């Protein structure tokens, strides 16, 4: 009788554990689970936006922010920055290797030597932020960008420097977004 009593509780624990596993599997298939996963993972997408010196000089800030509001994403960081060479070099480090012929001119452009020496840095956050922002912003080359996109409307290629003066920068991948956000903002400046 003691042996039977000894094994009986463990049998009950196994049955209860099995029931929990079955309930968990059913929960995973529910809309509530998908909603929770969306809130935890997808809504954490953050994208860096820079309204570049030509965008500020042409007073396009309001138009650009209005267009970006169509994404229904949240702004979690914003500041005006006087871009120093070190920050510009870190931000455009990929150009040094891929397009060295325009690297210096691009640094001068973002540091404001052609327009104004300020940029407006923004961080947008929300579900599918990368996809939504990239669609509204358009391709990097203003001539290839959709005419209704921000770069299609306001961008140009400077014939003297060869630099795409496209009024706005938007992160092109989630990995780059996180790297760029860390360059332009510290975590205390972001409101979650």
PEVENDA-V517012 format. One record per residue. N is the residue number from 1. RES is the residue in three letters. SS is DSSP state (alpha for helix, beta for strand, coil for the rest). OMEGA is omega in whole degrees, 0 to 359 (NA if undefined). D_FIRST is the distance of its C-alpha to the first C-alpha in whole Angstrom. Layout:
# PEVENDA-V517012
n = (N	N)
res = (RES	RES)
ss = (SS	SS)
omega = (OMEGA	OMEGA)
d_first = (D_FIRST	D_FIRST)
This chain:
# PEVENDA-V517012
n = (1	2	3	4	5	6	7	8	9	10	11	12	13	14	15	16	17	18	19	20	21	22	23	24	25	26	27	28	29	30	31	32	33	34	35	36	37	38	39	40	41	42	43	44	45	46	47	48	49	50	51	52	53	54	55	56	57	58	59	60	61	62	63	64	65	66	67	68	69	70	71	72	73	74	75	76	77	78	79	80	81	82	83	84	85	86	87	88	89	90	91	92	93	94	95	96	97	98	99	100	101	102	103	104	105	106	107	108	109	110	111	112	113	114	115	116	117	118	119	120	121	122	123	124	125	126	127	128	129	130	131	132	133	134	135	136	137	138	139	140	141	142	143	144	145	146	147	148	149	150	151	152	153	154	155	156	157	158	159	160	161	162	163	164	165	166	167	168	169	170	171	172	173	174	175	176	177	178	179	180	181	182	183	184	185	186	187	188	189	190	191	192)
res = (UNK	UNK	UNK	UNK	UNK	UNK	UNK	UNK	UNK	UNK	UNK	UNK	UNK	UNK	UNK	UNK	UNK	UNK	UNK	UNK	UNK	UNK	UNK	UNK	UNK	UNK	UNK	UNK	UNK	UNK	UNK	UNK	UNK	UNK	UNK	UNK	UNK	UNK	UNK	UNK	UNK	UNK	UNK	UNK	UNK	UNK	UNK	UNK	UNK	UNK	UNK	UNK	UNK	UNK	UNK	UNK	UNK	UNK	UNK	UNK	UNK	UNK	UNK	UNK	UNK	UNK	UNK	UNK	UNK	UNK	UNK	UNK	UNK	UNK	UNK	UNK	UNK	UNK	UNK	UNK	UNK	UNK	UNK	UNK	UNK	UNK	UNK	UNK	UNK	UNK	UNK	UNK	UNK	UNK	UNK	UNK	UNK	UNK	UNK	UNK	UNK	UNK	UNK	UNK	UNK	UNK	UNK	UNK	UNK	UNK	UNK	UNK	UNK	UNK	UNK	UNK	UNK	UNK	UNK	UNK	UNK	UNK	UNK	UNK	UNK	UNK	UNK	UNK	UNK	UNK	UNK	UNK	UNK	UNK	UNK	UNK	UNK	UNK	UNK	UNK	UNK	UNK	UNK	UNK	UNK	UNK	UNK	UNK	UNK	UNK	UNK	UNK	UNK	UNK	UNK	UNK	UNK	UNK	UNK	UNK	UNK	UNK	UNK	UNK	UNK	UNK	UNK	UNK	UNK	UNK	UNK	UNK	UNK	UNK	UNK	UNK	UNK	UNK	UNK	UNK	UNK	UNK	UNK	UNK	UNK	UNK	UNK	UNK	UNK	UNK	UNK	UNK)
ss = (coil	alpha	alpha	alpha	alpha	alpha	alpha	alpha	alpha	alpha	alpha	alpha	alpha	alpha	alpha	alpha	alpha	alpha	alpha	alpha	alpha	alpha	alpha	alpha	alpha	alpha	alpha	alpha	coil	coil	alpha	alpha	alpha	alpha	alpha	alpha	alpha	alpha	alpha	alpha	coil	alpha	alpha	alpha	coil	beta	beta	beta	beta	beta	beta	coil	alpha	alpha	alpha	alpha	alpha	coil	coil	coil	alpha	alpha	alpha	alpha	alpha	alpha	alpha	alpha	alpha	alpha	alpha	coil	coil	beta	beta	beta	beta	beta	beta	beta	beta	coil	coil	coil	alpha	alpha	alpha	alpha	alpha	alpha	alpha	coil	alpha	alpha	alpha	alpha	alpha	alpha	coil	alpha	alpha	alpha	alpha	alpha	alpha	alpha	alpha	alpha	alpha	alpha	alpha	coil	coil	coil	coil	coil	coil	coil	beta	beta	beta	beta	beta	beta	beta	coil	coil	coil	alpha	alpha	alpha	alpha	alpha	alpha	alpha	alpha	alpha	coil	coil	coil	coil	coil	coil	coil	coil	coil	coil	coil	coil	alpha	alpha	alpha	alpha	alpha	coil	beta	beta	coil	coil	coil	coil	coil	coil	beta	beta	coil	coil	beta	beta	beta	coil	coil	coil	alpha	alpha	alpha	alpha	alpha	alpha	alpha	alpha	alpha	alpha	alpha	coil	coil	alpha	alpha	alpha	coil	coil	coil)
omega = (176	180	179	179	181	183	183	180	180	177	178	179	179	179	179	178	178	178	178	179	179	178	179	179	178	180	180	182	184	176	179	178	180	178	180	179	178	180	184	188	189	183	178	178	177	183	175	173	172	169	191	184	180	176	177	182	180	181	181	185	181	179	182	180	177	179	179	180	177	180	184	175	179	171	180	177	178	174	175	185	169	190	176	184	181	178	179	179	179	182	183	181	180	180	181	179	188	181	184	182	180	184	183	180	178	176	179	180	184	178	172	180	181	186	177	185	181	168	173	180	181	171	176	181	175	181	179	183	182	182	182	182	183	179	181	183	180	181	182	179	183	180	179	183	175	184	180	178	180	180	177	180	193	185	174	173	181	185	180	186	184	181	174	174	189	171	187	170	173	179	184	176	179	178	178	179	180	178	182	179	179	177	189	183	164	187	180	180	181	180	181	NA)
d_first = (0	4	5	5	6	9	10	11	13	15	16	17	19	21	21	23	25	26	27	29	31	32	33	35	37	38	39	41	43	44	48	46	45	48	50	48	49	52	53	51	53	56	57	57	60	63	66	69	73	76	79	82	85	87	85	85	89	89	87	85	82	82	82	79	77	77	77	74	72	72	69	67	66	66	68	66	69	72	75	79	79	82	81	82	82	79	77	79	79	75	75	77	76	75	79	80	79	79	82	84	87	86	84	87	88	85	84	87	86	83	85	87	91	92	91	89	87	84	81	78	75	72	68	67	63	61	60	62	64	66	66	68	70	71	72	74	76	77	78	79	83	84	86	83	81	81	84	82	80	80	82	84	85	86	86	89	89	92	94	96	92	90	87	85	86	83	83	79	76	73	70	70	66	63	63	67	66	63	66	69	67	66	70	71	69	67	63	64	67	65	64	60)
